[in-house]
Amino acid sequence: VRTQVAAFLNARSPEELVFVRGTTEGINLVANSWGNAQVHAGDNIIITQMEHHANIVPWQMLCERVGAQLRVIPLNEDGTLQLEQLDALLDDRTRLVA
């Protein structure tokens, strides 16, 4: 299965793949591996106001741990994202838009 999935995703190697039980576990794994290595004090991560807590808490905890800032794209009254705010939130210290 790993080889078939790697071919489907055009991965360089089947060893690049990590199978997890669900999205929450996957996000936590990324936050606690890639995040610990790539996000530092003064950096920022951007999420949206409509995120499930599974995509808030790992980034929130990472930001607290390393001294980074968690930025949030707000919602319009109709529940859609205020995407025009994204440009104001992005800068050279943005490491991830989750």
C-alpha contacts under 8 A as a table, 3 or more apart, distances in Angstrom:
res1	aa1	res2	aa2	distance
1	V	4	Q	5.11
1	V	5	V	6.15
2	R	5	V	5.22
2	R	6	A	6.05
2	R	14	P	5.82
2	R	17	L	7.40
3	T	6	A	5.06
3	T	7	A	6.19
3	T	14	P	5.41
4	Q	7	A	5.17
4	Q	8	F	6.20
5	V	8	F	4.97
5	V	9	L	6.12
5	V	14	P	7.78
6	A	9	L	5.17
6	A	10	N	5.84
6	A	11	A	4.93
6	A	12	R	7.53
6	A	13	S	6.59
6	A	14	P	5.13
6	A	17	L	7.06
7	A	10	N	4.87
7	A	11	A	6.25
8	F	11	A	7.81
11	A	14	P	6.77
11	A	16	E	6.95
11	A	17	L	7.99
12	R	16	E	7.35
13	S	16	E	5.60
13	S	17	L	7.88
14	P	17	L	5.75
15	E	18	V	7.77
20	V	23	T	7.66
20	V	25	E	6.35
20	V	26	G	5.93
21	R	25	E	6.52
21	R	26	G	7.72
22	G	25	E	5.50
22	G	26	G	6.28
23	T	26	G	4.93
23	T	27	I	6.07
24	T	27	I	5.29
24	T	28	N	6.18
24	T	54	A	5.46
24	T	55	N	7.49
25	E	28	N	5.16
25	E	29	L	6.08
26	G	29	L	5.04
26	G	30	V	6.26
27	I	30	V	5.15
27	I	31	A	6.09
27	I	54	A	7.48
27	I	55	N	6.85
27	I	58	P	7.15
28	N	31	A	5.09
28	N	32	N	6.02
28	N	58	P	5.70
29	L	32	N	5.24
29	L	33	S	6.00
30	V	33	S	5.23
30	V	34	W	5.25
30	V	35	G	6.29
31	A	34	W	5.95
31	A	35	G	4.45
31	A	36	N	6.79
31	A	58	P	6.01
31	A	59	W	6.38
31	A	62	L	6.69
32	N	35	G	5.59
32	N	36	N	5.58
32	N	58	P	7.91
32	N	62	L	7.42
33	S	36	N	5.38
33	S	37	A	6.47
34	W	37	A	5.26
34	W	38	Q	5.91
35	G	38	Q	5.18
35	G	39	V	5.30
35	G	62	L	7.00
36	N	39	V	6.01
36	N	40	H	7.80
36	N	62	L	7.28
36	N	66	V	7.86
38	Q	95	R	7.53
39	V	43	D	6.16
39	V	44	N	7.66
39	V	63	C	7.97
39	V	66	V	7.25
39	V	68	A	7.16
39	V	95	R	6.54
40	H	43	D	5.57
40	H	66	V	5.56
40	H	67	G	6.69
40	H	68	A	6.10
41	A	66	V	5.40
41	A	67	G	4.28
41	A	68	A	4.78
42	G	67	G	6.38
42	G	68	A	5.03
42	G	69	Q	6.89
42	G	93	R	7.06
43	D	67	G	7.84
43	D	68	A	4.88
43	D	69	Q	6.34
43	D	93	R	4.65
43	D	94	T	5.89
43	D	95	R	6.62
44	N	63	C	7.65
44	N	68	A	5.32
44	N	69	Q	4.53
44	N	70	L	5.71
44	N	71	R	6.86
44	N	93	R	5.92
44	N	94	T	4.75
44	N	95	R	6.05
44	N	96	L	7.42
45	I	59	W	7.32
45	I	63	C	7.88
45	I	68	A	7.62
45	I	69	Q	6.42
45	I	70	L	5.09
45	I	71	R	6.07
45	I	94	T	5.76
45	I	95	R	5.78
45	I	96	L	4.99
45	I	97	V	5.97
45	I	98	A	7.33
46	I	70	L	5.97
46	I	71	R	4.68
46	I	72	V	5.67
46	I	73	I	7.16
46	I	89	L	7.45
46	I	90	L	7.88
46	I	94	T	7.40
46	I	96	L	6.27
46	I	97	V	4.65
46	I	98	A	6.08
47	I	51	E	7.15
47	I	55	N	7.94
47	I	56	I	7.32
47	I	70	L	7.41
47	I	71	R	6.30
47	I	72	V	5.03
47	I	73	I	6.25
47	I	97	V	5.96
47	I	98	A	5.06
48	T	51	E	5.70
48	T	72	V	5.03
48	T	73	I	4.49
48	T	74	P	6.35
48	T	75	L	7.95
48	T	81	L	7.52
48	T	98	A	7.75
49	Q	72	V	5.90
49	Q	73	I	5.86
49	Q	74	P	5.30
49	Q	75	L	6.35
50	M	75	L	7.50
51	E	54	A	7.79
51	E	55	N	6.02
51	E	56	I	6.55
52	H	55	N	5.62
52	H	56	I	6.72
53	H	56	I	4.83
53	H	57	V	5.84
54	A	57	V	6.00
54	A	58	P	7.01
55	N	58	P	6.49
55	N	59	W	7.03
55	N	98	A	7.35
56	I	59	W	5.59
56	I	60	Q	5.94
57	V	60	Q	4.89
57	V	61	M	5.95
58	P	61	M	5.23
58	P	62	L	6.14
59	W	62	L	4.96
59	W	63	C	6.03
59	W	70	L	7.28
60	Q	63	C	5.20
60	Q	64	E	6.24
60	Q	70	L	6.39
61	M	64	E	5.12
61	M	65	R	6.05
62	L	65	R	5.03
62	L	66	V	6.20
62	L	68	A	7.68
63	C	66	V	5.42
63	C	67	G	5.48
63	C	68	A	4.36
63	C	69	Q	5.74
63	C	70	L	6.40
64	E	67	G	5.38
64	E	68	A	6.58
64	E	69	Q	7.86
65	R	68	A	7.90
71	R	89	L	6.92
73	I	81	L	6.83
73	I	82	Q	6.53
73	I	83	L	7.18
73	I	85	Q	6.52
73	I	86	L	6.51
73	I	89	L	7.78
74	P	81	L	6.14
74	P	82	Q	5.73
74	P	85	Q	7.72
75	L	78	D	7.70
75	L	79	G	5.49
75	L	80	T	5.45
75	L	81	L	4.50
75	L	82	Q	5.36
76	N	79	G	5.30
76	N	80	T	5.35
76	N	81	L	6.00
76	N	82	Q	5.84
77	E	80	T	7.44
82	Q	85	Q	5.69
82	Q	86	L	7.61
83	L	86	L	5.32
84	E	87	D	6.54
84	E	88	A	7.97
85	Q	88	A	5.41
85	Q	89	L	6.51
86	L	89	L	5.08
86	L	90	L	6.14
87	D	90	L	5.29
87	D	91	D	8.00
88	A	91	D	7.77
90	L	93	R	7.86
90	L	94	T	5.93
91	D	94	T	5.49
94	T	97	V	7.66
